[in-house]
């Protein structure tokens, strides 16, 4: 799944940012423990984003600059994070 689409889908599920799981395709370990999620929510609040569809460009840019590293990559029969090196089953 496209990284930006994954983030948009995640945000639409929980518009109040109360969701604790990571977006699909992103490392749950890095999203939570390493505060990528918290930093993302701070950036959203500072931008005061209300209409996600109009802000796709900003979200795409933020994902590319800050979240691309924690996107899980397939390796053998698992998904691997290049930041914390945790592996997860498909």
PyMOL Python script that loads the backbone (N, CA, C, O; Angstrom):
from pymol import cmd

cmd.read_pdbstr("""\
ATOM      1  N   UNK A   1       0.849  -1.188   0.000  1.00  0.00           N
ATOM      2  CA  UNK A   1       0.000   0.000   0.000  1.00  0.00           C
ATOM      3  C   UNK A   1       0.888   1.242   0.000  1.00  0.00           C
ATOM      4  O   UNK A   1       1.930   1.272   0.655  1.00  0.00           O
ATOM      5  N   UNK A   2       0.473   2.245  -0.726  1.00  0.00           N
ATOM      6  CA  UNK A   2       1.163   3.516  -0.774  1.00  0.00           C
ATOM      7  C   UNK A   2       1.256   4.114   0.633  1.00  0.00           C
ATOM      8  O   UNK A   2       0.282   4.074   1.384  1.00  0.00           O
ATOM      9  N   UNK A   3       2.407   4.661   0.993  1.00  0.00           N
ATOM     10  CA  UNK A   3       2.619   5.195   2.341  1.00  0.00           C
ATOM     11  C   UNK A   3       1.637   6.309   2.687  1.00  0.00           C
ATOM     12  O   UNK A   3       1.086   6.330   3.787  1.00  0.00           O
ATOM     13  N   UNK A   4       1.419   7.222   1.766  1.00  0.00           N
ATOM     14  CA  UNK A   4       0.505   8.333   2.026  1.00  0.00           C
ATOM     15  C   UNK A   4      -0.921   7.829   2.190  1.00  0.00           C
ATOM     16  O   UNK A   4      -1.642   8.290   3.075  1.00  0.00           O
ATOM     17  N   UNK A   5      -1.335   6.884   1.346  1.00  0.00           N
ATOM     18  CA  UNK A   5      -2.682   6.320   1.465  1.00  0.00           C
ATOM     19  C   UNK A   5      -2.856   5.624   2.808  1.00  0.00           C
ATOM     20  O   UNK A   5      -3.922   5.697   3.419  1.00  0.00           O
ATOM     21  N   UNK A   6      -1.811   4.953   3.260  1.00  0.00           N
ATOM     22  CA  UNK A   6      -1.865   4.267   4.552  1.00  0.00           C
ATOM     23  C   UNK A   6      -2.067   5.268   5.688  1.00  0.00           C
ATOM     24  O   UNK A   6      -2.871   5.027   6.589  1.00  0.00           O
ATOM     25  N   UNK A   7      -1.346   6.385   5.655  1.00  0.00           N
ATOM     26  CA  UNK A   7      -1.480   7.420   6.685  1.00  0.00           C
ATOM     27  C   UNK A   7      -2.868   8.063   6.623  1.00  0.00           C
ATOM     28  O   UNK A   7      -3.499   8.275   7.658  1.00  0.00           O
ATOM     29  N   UNK A   8      -3.343   8.372   5.419  1.00  0.00           N
ATOM     30  CA  UNK A   8      -4.675   8.969   5.284  1.00  0.00           C
ATOM     31  C   UNK A   8      -5.760   8.028   5.797  1.00  0.00           C
ATOM     32  O   UNK A   8      -6.684   8.460   6.487  1.00  0.00           O
ATOM     33  N   UNK A   9      -5.653   6.753   5.465  1.00  0.00           N
ATOM     34  CA  UNK A   9      -6.621   5.761   5.940  1.00  0.00           C
ATOM     35  C   UNK A   9      -6.591   5.695   7.465  1.00  0.00           C
ATOM     36  O   UNK A   9      -7.636   5.619   8.111  1.00  0.00           O
ATOM     37  N   UNK A  10      -5.400   5.725   8.028  1.00  0.00           N
ATOM     38  CA  UNK A  10      -5.210   5.696   9.475  1.00  0.00           C
ATOM     39  C   UNK A  10      -5.868   6.911  10.137  1.00  0.00           C
ATOM     40  O   UNK A  10      -6.551   6.767  11.151  1.00  0.00           O
ATOM     41  N   UNK A  11      -5.668   8.088   9.578  1.00  0.00           N
ATOM     42  CA  UNK A  11      -6.221   9.316  10.143  1.00  0.00           C
ATOM     43  C   UNK A  11      -7.741   9.360  10.034  1.00  0.00           C
ATOM     44  O   UNK A  11      -8.419   9.863  10.929  1.00  0.00           O
ATOM     45  N   UNK A  12      -8.264   8.836   8.946  1.00  0.00           N
ATOM     46  CA  UNK A  12      -9.719   8.832   8.764  1.00  0.00           C
ATOM     47  C   UNK A  12     -10.402   7.895   9.756  1.00  0.00           C
ATOM     48  O   UNK A  12     -11.544   8.132  10.151  1.00  0.00           O
ATOM     49  N   UNK A  13      -9.704   6.828  10.160  1.00  0.00           N
ATOM     50  CA  UNK A  13     -10.267   5.898  11.145  1.00  0.00           C
ATOM     51  C   UNK A  13     -10.394   6.556  12.505  1.00  0.00           C
ATOM     52  O   UNK A  13     -11.347   6.292  13.238  1.00  0.00           O
ATOM     53  N   UNK A  14      -9.447   7.405  12.846  1.00  0.00           N
ATOM     54  CA  UNK A  14      -9.424   8.021  14.170  1.00  0.00           C
ATOM     55  C   UNK A  14      -9.132   9.513  14.055  1.00  0.00           C
ATOM     56  O   UNK A  14      -7.996   9.934  14.273  1.00  0.00           O
ATOM     57  N   UNK A  15     -10.133  10.314  13.717  1.00  0.00           N
ATOM     58  CA  UNK A  15      -9.895  11.745  13.520  1.00  0.00           C
ATOM     59  C   UNK A  15      -9.456  12.477  14.793  1.00  0.00           C
ATOM     60  O   UNK A  15      -8.898  13.570  14.704  1.00  0.00           O
ATOM     61  N   UNK A  16      -9.696  11.899  15.966  1.00  0.00           N
ATOM     62  CA  UNK A  16      -9.274  12.536  17.217  1.00  0.00           C
ATOM     63  C   UNK A  16      -7.871  12.113  17.633  1.00  0.00           C
ATOM     64  O   UNK A  16      -7.388  12.519  18.691  1.00  0.00           O
ATOM     65  N   UNK A  17      -7.225  11.314  16.821  1.00  0.00           N
ATOM     66  CA  UNK A  17      -5.853  10.855  17.073  1.00  0.00           C
ATOM     67  C   UNK A  17      -5.746  10.066  18.370  1.00  0.00           C
ATOM     68  O   UNK A  17      -4.760  10.190  19.097  1.00  0.00           O
ATOM     69  N   UNK A  18      -6.757   9.258  18.659  1.00  0.00           N
ATOM     70  CA  UNK A  18      -6.736   8.439  19.865  1.00  0.00           C
ATOM     71  C   UNK A  18      -6.317   7.009  19.566  1.00  0.00           C
ATOM     72  O   UNK A  18      -6.179   6.201  20.485  1.00  0.00           O
ATOM     73  N   UNK A  19      -6.115   6.690  18.317  1.00  0.00           N
ATOM     74  CA  UNK A  19      -5.745   5.347  17.901  1.00  0.00           C
ATOM     75  C   UNK A  19      -4.329   5.050  18.382  1.00  0.00           C
ATOM     76  O   UNK A  19      -3.428   5.869  18.198  1.00  0.00           O
ATOM     77  N   UNK A  20      -4.128   3.910  18.983  1.00  0.00           N
ATOM     78  CA  UNK A  20      -2.810   3.607  19.538  1.00  0.00           C
ATOM     79  C   UNK A  20      -1.973   2.709  18.640  1.00  0.00           C
ATOM     80  O   UNK A  20      -0.751   2.675  18.787  1.00  0.00           O
ATOM     81  N   UNK A  21      -2.584   1.988  17.723  1.00  0.00           N
ATOM     82  CA  UNK A  21      -1.830   1.121  16.822  1.00  0.00           C
ATOM     83  C   UNK A  21      -1.169   1.957  15.744  1.00  0.00           C
ATOM     84  O   UNK A  21      -1.519   3.118  15.531  1.00  0.00           O
ATOM     85  N   UNK A  22      -0.212   1.349  15.070  1.00  0.00           N
ATOM     86  CA  UNK A  22       0.463   2.058  13.988  1.00  0.00           C
ATOM     87  C   UNK A  22      -0.338   1.946  12.701  1.00  0.00           C
ATOM     88  O   UNK A  22      -1.159   1.040  12.558  1.00  0.00           O
ATOM     89  N   UNK A  23      -0.108   2.858  11.764  1.00  0.00           N
ATOM     90  CA  UNK A  23      -0.760   2.743  10.458  1.00  0.00           C
ATOM     91  C   UNK A  23      -0.285   1.473   9.750  1.00  0.00           C
ATOM     92  O   UNK A  23       0.816   0.986  10.004  1.00  0.00           O
ATOM     93  N   UNK A  24      -1.117   0.951   8.870  1.00  0.00           N
ATOM     94  CA  UNK A  24      -0.781  -0.265   8.132  1.00  0.00           C
ATOM     95  C   UNK A  24       0.529  -0.092   7.373  1.00  0.00           C
ATOM     96  O   UNK A  24       0.718   0.899   6.667  1.00  0.00           O
ATOM     97  N   UNK A  25       1.425  -1.053   7.519  1.00  0.00           N
ATOM     98  CA  UNK A  25       2.689  -1.028   6.791  1.00  0.00           C
ATOM     99  C   UNK A  25       3.824  -0.332   7.519  1.00  0.00           C
ATOM    100  O   UNK A  25       4.959  -0.353   7.045  1.00  0.00           O
ATOM    101  N   UNK A  26       3.543   0.286   8.664  1.00  0.00           N
ATOM    102  CA  UNK A  26       4.581   0.966   9.426  1.00  0.00           C
ATOM    103  C   UNK A  26       4.935   0.134  10.656  1.00  0.00           C
ATOM    104  O   UNK A  26       4.094  -0.598  11.177  1.00  0.00           O
ATOM    105  N   UNK A  27       6.156   0.245  11.109  1.00  0.00           N
ATOM    106  CA  UNK A  27       6.639  -0.525  12.255  1.00  0.00           C
ATOM    107  C   UNK A  27       5.912  -0.088  13.526  1.00  0.00           C
ATOM    108  O   UNK A  27       6.007   1.072  13.926  1.00  0.00           O
ATOM    109  N   UNK A  28       5.185  -1.013  14.165  1.00  0.00           N
ATOM    110  CA  UNK A  28       4.491  -0.652  15.401  1.00  0.00           C
ATOM    111  C   UNK A  28       5.450  -0.272  16.523  1.00  0.00           C
ATOM    112  O   UNK A  28       5.128   0.574  17.358  1.00  0.00           O
ATOM    113  N   UNK A  29       6.614  -0.887  16.546  1.00  0.00           N
ATOM    114  CA  UNK A  29       7.608  -0.589  17.572  1.00  0.00           C
ATOM    115  C   UNK A  29       8.096   0.853  17.446  1.00  0.00           C
ATOM    116  O   UNK A  29       8.134   1.589  18.432  1.00  0.00           O
ATOM    117  N   UNK A  30       8.460   1.241  16.264  1.00  0.00           N
ATOM    118  CA  UNK A  30       8.957   2.607  16.041  1.00  0.00           C
ATOM    119  C   UNK A  30       7.849   3.642  16.149  1.00  0.00           C
ATOM    120  O   UNK A  30       8.073   4.744  16.651  1.00  0.00           O
ATOM    121  N   UNK A  31       6.656   3.294  15.682  1.00  0.00           N
ATOM    122  CA  UNK A  31       5.540   4.243  15.736  1.00  0.00           C
ATOM    123  C   UNK A  31       5.241   4.636  17.176  1.00  0.00           C
ATOM    124  O   UNK A  31       4.999   5.809  17.459  1.00  0.00           O
ATOM    125  N   UNK A  32       5.254   3.681  18.075  1.00  0.00           N
ATOM    126  CA  UNK A  32       4.901   3.950  19.465  1.00  0.00           C
ATOM    127  C   UNK A  32       6.091   4.272  20.336  1.00  0.00           C
ATOM    128  O   UNK A  32       6.224   5.397  20.816  1.00  0.00           O
ATOM    129  N   UNK A  33       6.955   3.303  20.545  1.00  0.00           N
ATOM    130  CA  UNK A  33       8.052   3.434  21.509  1.00  0.00           C
ATOM    131  C   UNK A  33       9.023   4.541  21.116  1.00  0.00           C
ATOM    132  O   UNK A  33       9.514   5.266  21.981  1.00  0.00           O
ATOM    133  N   UNK A  34       9.301   4.678  19.848  1.00  0.00           N
ATOM    134  CA  UNK A  34      10.273   5.683  19.421  1.00  0.00           C
ATOM    135  C   UNK A  34       9.614   7.010  19.062  1.00  0.00           C
ATOM    136  O   UNK A  34      10.258   7.898  18.504  1.00  0.00           O
ATOM    137  N   UNK A  35       8.324   7.144  19.386  1.00  0.00           N
ATOM    138  CA  UNK A  35       7.595   8.404  19.306  1.00  0.00           C
ATOM    139  C   UNK A  35       7.383   8.970  17.898  1.00  0.00           C
ATOM    140  O   UNK A  35       7.152  10.171  17.760  1.00  0.00           O
ATOM    141  N   UNK A  36       7.455   8.152  16.863  1.00  0.00           N
ATOM    142  CA  UNK A  36       7.118   8.669  15.539  1.00  0.00           C
ATOM    143  C   UNK A  36       5.663   9.102  15.520  1.00  0.00           C
ATOM    144  O   UNK A  36       5.323  10.131  14.937  1.00  0.00           O
ATOM    145  N   UNK A  37       4.790   8.305  16.168  1.00  0.00           N
ATOM    146  CA  UNK A  37       3.377   8.652  16.227  1.00  0.00           C
ATOM    147  C   UNK A  37       3.154   9.978  16.923  1.00  0.00           C
ATOM    148  O   UNK A  37       2.421  10.826  16.415  1.00  0.00           O
ATOM    149  N   UNK A  38       3.769  10.171  18.071  1.00  0.00           N
ATOM    150  CA  UNK A  38       3.617  11.416  18.821  1.00  0.00           C
ATOM    151  C   UNK A  38       4.106  12.614  18.039  1.00  0.00           C
ATOM    152  O   UNK A  38       3.463  13.664  18.036  1.00  0.00           O
ATOM    153  N   UNK A  39       5.236  12.466  17.377  1.00  0.00           N
ATOM    154  CA  UNK A  39       5.775  13.562  16.570  1.00  0.00           C
ATOM    155  C   UNK A  39       4.861  13.878  15.392  1.00  0.00           C
ATOM    156  O   UNK A  39       4.688  15.042  15.029  1.00  0.00           O
ATOM    157  N   UNK A  40       4.274  12.838  14.796  1.00  0.00           N
ATOM    158  CA  UNK A  40       3.356  13.054  13.681  1.00  0.00           C
ATOM    159  C   UNK A  40       2.125  13.826  14.144  1.00  0.00           C
ATOM    160  O   UNK A  40       1.676  14.747  13.462  1.00  0.00           O
ATOM    161  N   UNK A  41       1.580  13.455  15.298  1.00  0.00           N
ATOM    162  CA  UNK A  41       0.394  14.144  15.811  1.00  0.00           C
ATOM    163  C   UNK A  41       0.709  15.598  16.170  1.00  0.00           C
ATOM    164  O   UNK A  41      -0.126  16.477  15.958  1.00  0.00           O
ATOM    165  N   UNK A  42       1.899  15.862  16.709  1.00  0.00           N
ATOM    166  CA  UNK A  42       2.285  17.250  17.010  1.00  0.00           C
ATOM    167  C   UNK A  42       2.347  18.074  15.725  1.00  0.00           C
ATOM    168  O   UNK A  42       1.894  19.218  15.686  1.00  0.00           O
ATOM    169  N   UNK A  43       2.912  17.477  14.679  1.00  0.00           N
ATOM    170  CA  UNK A  43       3.000  18.182  13.396  1.00  0.00           C
ATOM    171  C   UNK A  43       1.609  18.444  12.839  1.00  0.00           C
ATOM    172  O   UNK A  43       1.354  19.521  12.299  1.00  0.00           O
ATOM    173  N   UNK A  44       0.704  17.475  12.961  1.00  0.00           N
ATOM    174  CA  UNK A  44      -0.671  17.679  12.493  1.00  0.00           C
ATOM    175  C   UNK A  44      -1.343  18.821  13.230  1.00  0.00           C
ATOM    176  O   UNK A  44      -2.005  19.659  12.617  1.00  0.00           O
ATOM    177  N   UNK A  45      -1.175  18.856  14.544  1.00  0.00           N
ATOM    178  CA  UNK A  45      -1.805  19.911  15.345  1.00  0.00           C
ATOM    179  C   UNK A  45      -1.216  21.283  15.016  1.00  0.00           C
ATOM    180  O   UNK A  45      -1.947  22.272  14.953  1.00  0.00           O
ATOM    181  N   UNK A  46       0.092  21.346  14.806  1.00  0.00           N
ATOM    182  CA  UNK A  46       0.715  22.631  14.506  1.00  0.00           C
ATOM    183  C   UNK A  46       0.268  23.160  13.145  1.00  0.00           C
ATOM    184  O   UNK A  46       0.196  24.372  12.940  1.00  0.00           O
ATOM    185  N   UNK A  47      -0.032  22.255  12.219  1.00  0.00           N
ATOM    186  CA  UNK A  47      -0.526  22.651  10.904  1.00  0.00           C
ATOM    187  C   UNK A  47      -2.029  22.907  10.928  1.00  0.00           C
ATOM    188  O   UNK A  47      -2.582  23.466   9.980  1.00  0.00           O
ATOM    189  N   UNK A  48      -2.691  22.497  12.010  1.00  0.00           N
ATOM    190  CA  UNK A  48      -4.140  22.656  12.164  1.00  0.00           C
ATOM    191  C   UNK A  48      -4.899  22.051  10.979  1.00  0.00           C
ATOM    192  O   UNK A  48      -5.757  22.697  10.378  1.00  0.00           O
ATOM    193  N   UNK A  49      -4.567  20.813  10.662  1.00  0.00           N
ATOM    194  CA  UNK A  49      -5.163  20.129   9.520  1.00  0.00           C
ATOM    195  C   UNK A  49      -6.550  19.629   9.875  1.00  0.00           C
ATOM    196  O   UNK A  49      -6.732  18.841  10.803  1.00  0.00           O
ATOM    197  N   UNK A  50      -7.524  20.110   9.110  1.00  0.00           N
ATOM    198  CA  UNK A  50      -8.901  19.671   9.303  1.00  0.00           C
ATOM    199  C   UNK A  50      -9.376  18.862   8.098  1.00  0.00           C
ATOM    200  O   UNK A  50     -10.066  17.856   8.264  1.00  0.00           O
ATOM    201  N   UNK A  51      -9.019  19.285   6.899  1.00  0.00           N
ATOM    202  CA  UNK A  51      -9.440  18.592   5.689  1.00  0.00           C
ATOM    203  C   UNK A  51      -8.242  17.806   5.138  1.00  0.00           C
ATOM    204  O   UNK A  51      -7.341  18.374   4.521  1.00  0.00           O
ATOM    205  N   UNK A  52      -8.253  16.505   5.371  1.00  0.00           N
ATOM    206  CA  UNK A  52      -7.133  15.660   4.973  1.00  0.00           C
ATOM    207  C   UNK A  52      -6.924  15.645   3.461  1.00  0.00           C
ATOM    208  O   UNK A  52      -5.785  15.619   2.994  1.00  0.00           O
ATOM    209  N   UNK A  53      -8.004  15.662   2.700  1.00  0.00           N
ATOM    210  CA  UNK A  53      -7.881  15.577   1.244  1.00  0.00           C
ATOM    211  C   UNK A  53      -7.154  16.797   0.670  1.00  0.00           C
ATOM    212  O   UNK A  53      -6.421  16.669  -0.311  1.00  0.00           O
ATOM    213  N   UNK A  54      -7.346  17.971   1.263  1.00  0.00           N
ATOM    214  CA  UNK A  54      -6.675  19.170   0.764  1.00  0.00           C
ATOM    215  C   UNK A  54      -5.215  19.232   1.192  1.00  0.00           C
ATOM    216  O   UNK A  54      -4.436  20.000   0.628  1.00  0.00           O
ATOM    217  N   UNK A  55      -4.843  18.438   2.175  1.00  0.00           N
ATOM    218  CA  UNK A  55      -3.479  18.475   2.691  1.00  0.00           C
ATOM    219  C   UNK A  55      -2.633  17.274   2.263  1.00  0.00           C
ATOM    220  O   UNK A  55      -1.615  16.985   2.892  1.00  0.00           O
ATOM    221  N   UNK A  56      -3.037  16.580   1.210  1.00  0.00           N
ATOM    222  CA  UNK A  56      -2.291  15.400   0.752  1.00  0.00           C
ATOM    223  C   UNK A  56      -0.828  15.725   0.464  1.00  0.00           C
ATOM    224  O   UNK A  56       0.059  14.925   0.757  1.00  0.00           O
ATOM    225  N   UNK A  57      -0.583  16.885  -0.102  1.00  0.00           N
ATOM    226  CA  UNK A  57       0.791  17.268  -0.433  1.00  0.00           C
ATOM    227  C   UNK A  57       1.652  17.388   0.818  1.00  0.00           C
ATOM    228  O   UNK A  57       2.783  16.903   0.850  1.00  0.00           O
ATOM    229  N   UNK A  58       1.110  18.037   1.849  1.00  0.00           N
ATOM    230  CA  UNK A  58       1.857  18.180   3.093  1.00  0.00           C
ATOM    231  C   UNK A  58       2.080  16.820   3.747  1.00  0.00           C
ATOM    232  O   UNK A  58       3.174  16.533   4.232  1.00  0.00           O
ATOM    233  N   UNK A  59       1.047  15.987   3.759  1.00  0.00           N
ATOM    234  CA  UNK A  59       1.161  14.661   4.371  1.00  0.00           C
ATOM    235  C   UNK A  59       2.168  13.811   3.603  1.00  0.00           C
ATOM    236  O   UNK A  59       2.992  13.130   4.212  1.00  0.00           O
ATOM    237  N   UNK A  60       2.111  13.843   2.284  1.00  0.00           N
ATOM    238  CA  UNK A  60       3.071  13.087   1.469  1.00  0.00           C
ATOM    239  C   UNK A  60       4.492  13.532   1.767  1.00  0.00           C
ATOM    240  O   UNK A  60       5.383  12.697   1.929  1.00  0.00           O
ATOM    241  N   UNK A  61       4.711  14.823   1.840  1.00  0.00           N
ATOM    242  CA  UNK A  61       6.035  15.360   2.136  1.00  0.00           C
ATOM    243  C   UNK A  61       6.507  14.927   3.524  1.00  0.00           C
ATOM    244  O   UNK A  61       7.660  14.530   3.697  1.00  0.00           O
ATOM    245  N   UNK A  62       5.615  15.004   4.510  1.00  0.00           N
ATOM    246  CA  UNK A  62       5.976  14.615   5.875  1.00  0.00           C
ATOM    247  C   UNK A  62       6.328  13.134   5.940  1.00  0.00           C
ATOM    248  O   UNK A  62       7.301  12.754   6.592  1.00  0.00           O
ATOM    249  N   UNK A  63       5.548  12.305   5.273  1.00  0.00           N
ATOM    250  CA  UNK A  63       5.809  10.866   5.265  1.00  0.00           C
ATOM    251  C   UNK A  63       7.166  10.582   4.635  1.00  0.00           C
ATOM    252  O   UNK A  63       7.954   9.806   5.177  1.00  0.00           O
ATOM    253  N   UNK A  64       7.440  11.203   3.499  1.00  0.00           N
ATOM    254  CA  UNK A  64       8.718  10.982   2.811  1.00  0.00           C
ATOM    255  C   UNK A  64       9.911  11.413   3.669  1.00  0.00           C
ATOM    256  O   UNK A  64      10.937  10.734   3.692  1.00  0.00           O
ATOM    257  N   UNK A  65       9.778  12.534   4.369  1.00  0.00           N
ATOM    258  CA  UNK A  65      10.889  13.059   5.159  1.00  0.00           C
ATOM    259  C   UNK A  65      11.055  12.369   6.504  1.00  0.00           C
ATOM    260  O   UNK A  65      12.180  12.221   6.982  1.00  0.00           O
ATOM    261  N   UNK A  66       9.951  11.942   7.130  1.00  0.00           N
ATOM    262  CA  UNK A  66      10.022  11.491   8.513  1.00  0.00           C
ATOM    263  C   UNK A  66       9.613  10.052   8.778  1.00  0.00           C
ATOM    264  O   UNK A  66      10.086   9.452   9.743  1.00  0.00           O
ATOM    265  N   UNK A  67       8.753   9.485   7.954  1.00  0.00           N
ATOM    266  CA  UNK A  67       8.206   8.169   8.268  1.00  0.00           C
ATOM    267  C   UNK A  67       8.620   7.061   7.307  1.00  0.00           C
ATOM    268  O   UNK A  67       8.387   5.886   7.588  1.00  0.00           O
ATOM    269  N   UNK A  68       9.216   7.407   6.207  1.00  0.00           N
ATOM    270  CA  UNK A  68       9.588   6.401   5.205  1.00  0.00           C
ATOM    271  C   UNK A  68      10.533   5.356   5.797  1.00  0.00           C
ATOM    272  O   UNK A  68      10.465   4.185   5.424  1.00  0.00           O
ATOM    273  N   UNK A  69      11.394   5.756   6.695  1.00  0.00           N
ATOM    274  CA  UNK A  69      12.373   4.831   7.277  1.00  0.00           C
ATOM    275  C   UNK A  69      11.728   3.716   8.082  1.00  0.00           C
ATOM    276  O   UNK A  69      12.287   2.624   8.178  1.00  0.00           O
ATOM    277  N   UNK A  70      10.559   3.973   8.663  1.00  0.00           N
ATOM    278  CA  UNK A  70       9.930   2.953   9.507  1.00  0.00           C
ATOM    279  C   UNK A  70       8.890   2.127   8.751  1.00  0.00           C
ATOM    280  O   UNK A  70       8.129   1.372   9.355  1.00  0.00           O
ATOM    281  N   UNK A  71       8.864   2.275   7.434  1.00  0.00           N
ATOM    282  CA  UNK A  71       7.974   1.455   6.619  1.00  0.00           C
ATOM    283  C   UNK A  71       8.551   0.039   6.565  1.00  0.00           C
ATOM    284  O   UNK A  71       9.735  -0.139   6.277  1.00  0.00           O
ATOM    285  N   UNK A  72       7.730  -0.952   6.837  1.00  0.00           N
ATOM    286  CA  UNK A  72       8.183  -2.343   6.883  1.00  0.00           C
ATOM    287  C   UNK A  72       8.456  -2.864   5.478  1.00  0.00           C
ATOM    288  O   UNK A  72       7.675  -2.638   4.554  1.00  0.00           O
ATOM    289  N   UNK A  73       9.575  -3.563   5.336  1.00  0.00           N
ATOM    290  CA  UNK A  73       9.981  -4.130   4.053  1.00  0.00           C
ATOM    291  C   UNK A  73       9.900  -5.659   4.132  1.00  0.00           C
ATOM    292  O   UNK A  73      10.289  -6.248   5.140  1.00  0.00           O
ATOM    293  N   UNK A  74       9.393  -6.303   3.068  1.00  0.00           N
ATOM    294  CA  UNK A  74       9.338  -7.765   3.073  1.00  0.00           C
ATOM    295  C   UNK A  74      10.740  -8.375   3.030  1.00  0.00           C
ATOM    296  O   UNK A  74      11.599  -7.941   2.262  1.00  0.00           O
ATOM    297  N   UNK A  75      10.950  -9.384   3.864  1.00  0.00           N
ATOM    298  CA  UNK A  75      12.204 -10.131   3.856  1.00  0.00           C
ATOM    299  C   UNK A  75      11.873 -11.570   4.226  1.00  0.00           C
ATOM    300  O   UNK A  75      11.378 -11.842   5.320  1.00  0.00           O
ATOM    301  N   UNK A  76      12.144 -12.476   3.320  1.00  0.00           N
ATOM    302  CA  UNK A  76      11.768 -13.877   3.468  1.00  0.00           C
ATOM    303  C   UNK A  76      10.262 -13.953   3.707  1.00  0.00           C
ATOM    304  O   UNK A  76       9.488 -13.505   2.861  1.00  0.00           O
ATOM    305  N   UNK A  77       9.833 -14.505   4.830  1.00  0.00           N
ATOM    306  CA  UNK A  77       8.397 -14.622   5.110  1.00  0.00           C
ATOM    307  C   UNK A  77       7.939 -13.649   6.183  1.00  0.00           C
ATOM    308  O   UNK A  77       6.885 -13.841   6.790  1.00  0.00           O
ATOM    309  N   UNK A  78       8.727 -12.602   6.421  1.00  0.00           N
ATOM    310  CA  UNK A  78       8.383 -11.621   7.449  1.00  0.00           C
ATOM    311  C   UNK A  78       8.473 -10.204   6.880  1.00  0.00           C
ATOM    312  O   UNK A  78       8.878 -10.000   5.736  1.00  0.00           O
ATOM    313  N   UNK A  79       8.089  -9.242   7.700  1.00  0.00           N
ATOM    314  CA  UNK A  79       8.260  -7.831   7.387  1.00  0.00           C
ATOM    315  C   UNK A  79       9.299  -7.278   8.349  1.00  0.00           C
ATOM    316  O   UNK A  79       9.208  -7.519   9.552  1.00  0.00           O
ATOM    317  N   UNK A  80      10.278  -6.547   7.851  1.00  0.00           N
ATOM    318  CA  UNK A  80      11.399  -6.082   8.651  1.00  0.00           C
ATOM    319  C   UNK A  80      11.459  -4.566   8.687  1.00  0.00           C
ATOM    320  O   UNK A  80      11.263  -3.902   7.669  1.00  0.00           O
ATOM    321  N   UNK A  81      11.734  -4.017   9.878  1.00  0.00           N
ATOM    322  CA  UNK A  81      11.934  -2.583  10.033  1.00  0.00           C
ATOM    323  C   UNK A  81      13.427  -2.289   9.923  1.00  0.00           C
ATOM    324  O   UNK A  81      14.243  -2.943  10.573  1.00  0.00           O
ATOM    325  N   UNK A  82      13.777  -1.314   9.107  1.00  0.00           N
ATOM    326  CA  UNK A  82      15.184  -0.951   8.923  1.00  0.00           C
ATOM    327  C   UNK A  82      15.731  -0.056  10.020  1.00  0.00           C
ATOM    328  O   UNK A  82      16.928   0.227  10.041  1.00  0.00           O
ATOM    329  N   UNK A  83      14.873   0.397  10.936  1.00  0.00           N
ATOM    330  CA  UNK A  83      15.312   1.274  12.015  1.00  0.00           C
ATOM    331  C   UNK A  83      15.605   0.469  13.279  1.00  0.00           C
ATOM    332  O   UNK A  83      16.697   0.560  13.838  1.00  0.00           O
ATOM    333  N   UNK A  84      14.625  -0.320  13.727  1.00  0.00           N
ATOM    334  CA  UNK A  84      14.808  -1.086  14.979  1.00  0.00           C
ATOM    335  C   UNK A  84      15.114  -2.560  14.730  1.00  0.00           C
ATOM    336  O   UNK A  84      15.411  -3.302  15.666  1.00  0.00           O
ATOM    337  N   UNK A  85      15.042  -2.983  13.472  1.00  0.00           N
ATOM    338  CA  UNK A  85      15.352  -4.352  13.048  1.00  0.00           C
ATOM    339  C   UNK A  85      14.427  -5.415  13.643  1.00  0.00           C
ATOM    340  O   UNK A  85      14.797  -6.587  13.716  1.00  0.00           O
ATOM    341  N   UNK A  86      13.226  -5.011  14.069  1.00  0.00           N
ATOM    342  CA  UNK A  86      12.212  -5.984  14.503  1.00  0.00           C
ATOM    343  C   UNK A  86      11.582  -6.584  13.259  1.00  0.00           C
ATOM    344  O   UNK A  86      11.457  -5.927  12.226  1.00  0.00           O
ATOM    345  N   UNK A  87      11.186  -7.851  13.377  1.00  0.00           N
ATOM    346  CA  UNK A  87      10.490  -8.485  12.252  1.00  0.00           C
ATOM    347  C   UNK A  87       9.098  -8.911  12.698  1.00  0.00           C
ATOM    348  O   UNK A  87       8.871  -9.250  13.859  1.00  0.00           O
ATOM    349  N   UNK A  88       8.180  -8.884  11.750  1.00  0.00           N
ATOM    350  CA  UNK A  88       6.773  -9.180  12.016  1.00  0.00           C
ATOM    351  C   UNK A  88       6.268 -10.137  10.956  1.00  0.00           C
ATOM    352  O   UNK A  88       6.702 -10.083   9.805  1.00  0.00           O
ATOM    353  N   UNK A  89       5.352 -11.014  11.338  1.00  0.00           N
ATOM    354  CA  UNK A  89       4.714 -11.906  10.375  1.00  0.00           C
ATOM    355  C   UNK A  89       3.780 -11.120   9.489  1.00  0.00           C
ATOM    356  O   UNK A  89       3.223 -10.103   9.901  1.00  0.00           O
ATOM    357  N   UNK A  90       3.610 -11.596   8.263  1.00  0.00           N
ATOM    358  CA  UNK A  90       2.671 -10.954   7.329  1.00  0.00           C
ATOM    359  C   UNK A  90       1.295 -10.950   7.899  1.00  0.00           C
ATOM    360  O   UNK A  90       0.365 -10.453   7.263  1.00  0.00           O
TER     361      UNK A  90
END
""", "prot")
cmd.dss("prot")
cmd.show_as("cartoon", "prot")
cmd.util.cbc("prot")
cmd.orient("prot")
